[in-house]
Structures are given as structure tokens and as C-alpha cells.
Amino acid sequence: MATVPSEFVVPKLGFCRKLRFCRNSVTDGKDHTRTAKTRKDKERVASEDRAVNDKRPTVLLADDHDIVVQGLRRVLETDFDVIGIVADGLALVMDSKRLKPAVIVVDVSMPLLNGIEAARQIQKVGLSAKIVFLSMHPDIVYVSEAFRAGGLAYVLKSSAGIEITNAIREVLQGRTYVSPSIDKSLLESQIKRDDSSRDKLQGLSPRLREVLQMTAEGKSTKKIAELLKISPRTVEFHRYRAMEALDLHTIAELVQYAIKHRLISP
């Protein structure tokens, strides 16, 4: 007579643990071994995805046009990790400090604080992010200001879908990039002219430039105070100081000055 393995012997009182486990797995209709394996596979895949994302350069997008942002996001997520999206310059400065991205892709024209002024503030606090400007403006003055503010690339929106990935790769290597349709010789000449003459605007503090732009955008004193978390009286004082420094006497003159110096779009 064949000997029955001791692990399958049913004692007189109760069942052995191994037999009871087998019966439970049959009666509840579940394959516990398969379930555990599936869970481990999912955890392994998630871990591998995180590892891949950790190796990809991080990008923060800043643009107030949702259609543009979503299109760029789809293009960039193939090669980069898009860690945030903001719609105005003040939010960009705050999220840059919080997220510390490798690259910032920012529209030149944004509400509350334009992209160029936001870039200046980001550079001032010592963040190491590479800045790529997006713009619908091929105007050489915009491009020059963007580079003077710390930008390493300037990409026209009309060709952003094709150029943006290459632009980011270039700046990550420490090089610069400018859309091919922009005249490089004119840009170099403009940068030299800008460097040789310090504009009065650059002599204003970041807070005065913020108040100046928001006033030119038509925001009320109360709204500016709310956005900047300061008192209405302080807003009025900052506006007075900015206008005095720039020799402006009316809000209409202030708006024209802001348009001329690319603080806002006409």
C-alpha cells in the first residue's frame, strides 16, 4: 500500500492548515496565487514607469491659452516629464520656486506679469532652470529682451509644434536656439544696442514693474492689491513712483509706454 504524505493527512480534530487553505481557494472561486502575481506585476510596471520619469528632464509650461498648452503638452510628454502648467507670470514665479523644473517653457505675453519679467525674477532668486520663450511676435526687440532676461531659446508659436522639442534639447546642452525665420544678424545687433543703453524701466524694482503692467492691463487698484496681497494705498504709492521715474503723467501715457516696451500686447 502506498504511503500517504503526512501533509495531506486529515487529523481527527479539525483540518490541517494547508488543506484548509486549499479548500478556501476552491470555495470562494478566487485564484489567490494569480491575484498576487498580477498585483506584483502592476507594482513592478509602476516602479519602472517612475524610474523612467525620474530620468526624463522636467518641464514647467506657462501660457494663458489652454489650446496651445494642451497641444504642447502632448508633444513634450513623449520625451519630457511635464510637471506643471500655469496661466500667468506670478504663478510661474511661485511654481518655479516650488517645483524647481529643469526647463521652463514660457509665453512672452501673459497676464499679471509678462513672461520676460517673470524670467527676470526667476533668474534673480537663483533658480537653475533653462528658459525657453514662446511667442507669436517675430519682432527682434522682443527676442532681444527675452535673451537679456535670461532666456536660452526663442520659439515662434507658428512653428512650436515642430521646433519646441529641439529647442529644449539644445538648452539642456547649454546651447541657444532661435526659430530659423528670425534674422540672427539683426538679433545680435539689437542685443548690442540694448546692452549699451540701460533703459529706465530696468531701474524699477520688480514690484513697481508688476504694478505698472497690471495698471496698463486695466486692472483696478483694488484688484491689483488683492493679487499682490498688499494694501490699495501701497498700490497707489507704487504706481506714483513708477510713473514719476518714467516721466509719465496719465494712465493713457502709461498704457502707451507699456505697449512700446512690450510689457503688454497692443
C-alpha positions in Angstrom: 0.0 0.0 0.0 1.3 3.4 -0.9 2.2 5.8 1.9 0.1 9.0 2.1 2.2 12.1 2.6 1.8 13.4 6.2 0.9 16.9 5.0 -2.4 15.7 3.4 -3.5 13.6 6.4 -6.7 14.9 8.0 -6.4 14.7 11.8 -9.3 13.5 13.7 -9.9 17.0 15.1 -10.0 19.9 12.5 -8.2 20.2 9.2 -4.5 20.9 8.7 -3.7 24.5 7.6 -2.6 23.5 4.1 -5.8 21.6 3.4 -8.0 24.4 4.8 -6.2 27.0 2.6 -6.8 24.8 -0.5 -10.5 24.4 0.3 -11.0 28.1 0.8 -9.4 28.9 -2.5 -11.8 26.5 -4.2 -14.9 27.6 -2.4 -14.5 31.3 -2.9 -13.8 30.9 -6.6 -10.6 33.0 -6.5 -7.1 32.2 -7.6 -5.1 33.9 -4.9 -1.7 32.9 -6.5 -2.7 34.6 -9.8 -4.1 37.7 -7.9 -0.9 38.1 -6.0 1.2 37.7 -9.2 -1.0 40.3 -11.1 -0.6 42.8 -8.2 3.2 42.3 -8.2 3.3 42.8 -12.0 1.4 46.1 -11.7 3.7 47.3 -8.9 6.7 46.4 -11.0 5.4 48.3 -14.1 4.5 51.3 -11.9 8.0 51.3 -10.4 9.6 51.1 -13.9 7.4 54.0 -15.1 8.5 56.1 -12.1 12.2 55.2 -12.8 11.8 56.3 -16.5 10.1 59.6 -15.5 12.8 60.3 -12.9 15.4 60.2 -15.6 13.5 62.5 -18.0 14.0 66.2 -17.8 11.2 68.1 -16.0 9.3 70.9 -17.8 7.0 73.6 -16.4 4.7 75.2 -19.0 3.4 78.8 -18.8 0.8 80.0 -21.2 -2.6 81.5 -20.8 -4.0 79.8 -23.9 -5.4 76.4 -23.0 -5.4 75.1 -26.6 -1.7 76.0 -27.0 -0.8 74.4 -23.7 -2.6 71.1 -24.3 -1.0 70.8 -27.7 2.5 71.5 -26.4 1.9 69.0 -23.5 1.0 66.2 -25.9 4.2 67.0 -27.9 6.5 67.2 -24.9 5.3 64.2 -22.9 6.9 61.9 -25.4 10.4 62.9 -24.2 9.9 65.0 -21.1 8.1 65.0 -17.8 5.6 67.9 -17.7 5.3 68.6 -14.0 3.1 71.7 -14.1 1.1 74.2 -16.1 0.4 77.9 -15.1 -1.5 80.6 -16.8 0.1 83.9 -15.6 3.5 85.2 -14.7 3.0 85.5 -10.9 2.0 81.8 -10.7 5.0 80.9 -12.9 7.4 82.6 -10.4 5.8 80.8 -7.5 5.6 77.4 -9.1 9.2 77.6 -10.4 10.4 78.0 -6.8 8.2 75.2 -5.6 8.8 72.6 -8.4 12.3 73.5 -9.5 11.9 72.3 -13.1 14.9 71.6 -15.4 13.2 73.7 -18.2 10.6 76.4 -18.2 8.6 77.0 -21.4 7.0 80.4 -21.1 4.9 82.6 -23.3 6.2 86.2 -23.7 2.8 87.8 -23.3 1.0 86.7 -20.1 -1.4 88.4 -17.7 -0.4 89.8 -14.3 3.3 89.5 -15.1 4.7 89.1 -18.6 7.0 86.2 -19.4 10.1 88.3 -19.7 9.6 90.0 -16.4 8.8 86.6 -14.8 12.1 85.2 -16.2 14.0 88.1 -14.6 12.5 87.3 -11.2 13.3 83.6 -11.6 16.9 84.4 -12.5 17.1 86.8 -9.6 16.3 84.1 -7.0 19.0 81.9 -8.4 17.0 79.0 -9.9 18.9 76.9 -12.4 16.0 76.3 -14.8 16.7 76.7 -18.6 14.2 79.2 -20.0 12.6 78.7 -23.4 10.4 81.6 -24.6 7.4 81.1 -26.8 5.9 84.0 -28.8 3.7 85.0 -31.6 5.9 88.1 -32.1 8.9 87.8 -34.5 9.8 91.4 -33.5 13.6 91.5 -32.9 13.1 93.7 -29.9 11.0 91.0 -28.1 13.7 88.4 -28.9 16.5 90.6 -27.6 14.6 91.3 -24.4 13.9 87.6 -23.9 17.6 86.8 -24.1 18.6 89.7 -21.9 16.1 88.3 -19.3 18.0 85.0 -19.2 16.3 83.0 -21.9 18.3 80.5 -23.9 15.7 79.9 -26.7 13.0 81.8 -28.5 10.5 79.8 -30.5 7.7 81.3 -32.6 4.3 79.8 -31.9 3.6 79.3 -35.6 6.3 76.6 -35.6 6.3 75.5 -32.0 5.0 72.0 -32.6 8.0 71.2 -34.8 10.7 73.2 -33.0 10.0 73.1 -29.3 11.5 69.6 -28.6 14.7 70.5 -30.4 14.8 73.9 -28.6 14.6 72.2 -25.2 17.3 69.6 -26.1 19.6 72.5 -27.2 19.2 74.5 -24.0 19.7 71.3 -21.9 23.1 71.0 -23.6 23.9 74.6 -22.7 23.3 76.0 -26.2 20.9 78.6 -27.5 18.1 78.2 -30.0 16.2 80.8 -32.2 13.5 80.0 -34.7 15.1 79.9 -38.2 12.8 82.5 -39.5 14.3 85.1 -37.2 17.3 87.0 -38.6 20.3 86.2 -36.4 22.4 89.1 -37.5 19.7 91.6 -36.7 19.2 89.9 -33.3 22.9 90.3 -32.5 22.9 93.9 -33.4 19.8 94.6 -31.3 21.3 92.8 -28.3 24.4 95.0 -28.5 22.3 98.2 -28.7 20.2 97.1 -25.7 23.3 96.3 -23.7 24.9 99.7 -24.4 21.9 101.7 -23.1 20.2 101.0 -19.8 16.5 101.6 -20.0 14.8 103.4 -17.3 12.3 100.5 -17.0 15.1 98.2 -15.8 15.8 100.7 -13.0 12.4 100.0 -11.5 12.0 97.3 -8.8 10.2 94.1 -9.7 7.2 95.2 -7.6 6.9 98.6 -9.4 7.0 96.8 -12.8 4.3 94.4 -11.6 2.0 97.3 -10.7 2.9 99.1 -13.9 1.9 96.1 -16.1 -1.3 95.4 -14.2 -2.3 99.1 -14.4 -1.7 99.1 -18.1 -3.8 95.9 -18.4 -6.7 97.9 -17.0 -6.9 96.3 -13.5 -8.3 98.5 -10.7 -6.3 99.5 -7.6 -8.4 97.1 -5.5 -7.8 94.2 -7.9 -4.0 94.8 -8.0 -3.9 95.0 -4.2 -5.7 91.7 -4.0 -3.5 89.9 -6.5 -0.2 91.2 -4.9 -1.5 90.9 -1.3 -0.7 94.5 -0.5 -3.0 97.4 0.5 -4.7 99.7 -2.1 -2.7 102.6 -0.6 0.6 100.8 -1.3 -0.5 100.1 -4.9 -1.2 103.8 -5.4 2.2 104.7 -4.0 4.0 102.1 -6.3 2.1 103.5 -9.3 3.0 107.0 -8.4 6.7 106.1 -8.0 6.8 104.2 -11.3 5.1 106.9 -13.3 7.4 109.6 -11.7 10.5 107.6 -12.6 9.4 107.1 -16.2 8.2 110.7 -16.5 4.6 109.6 -17.2 1.7 111.9 -16.2 -1.5 110.0 -17.2 -2.8 106.4 -17.3 -3.0 106.8 -21.1 0.7 107.6 -21.3 1.4 104.6 -19.0 -0.5 102.3 -21.3 1.3 103.6 -24.4 4.7 103.2 -22.6 3.8 99.6 -21.6 2.9 98.7 -25.2 6.0 100.4 -26.6 8.2 98.4 -24.2 6.4 95.1 -24.7 5.0 94.9 -21.2 1.6 94.2 -22.8 0.5 93.4 -26.3 -1.3 96.2 -28.3 
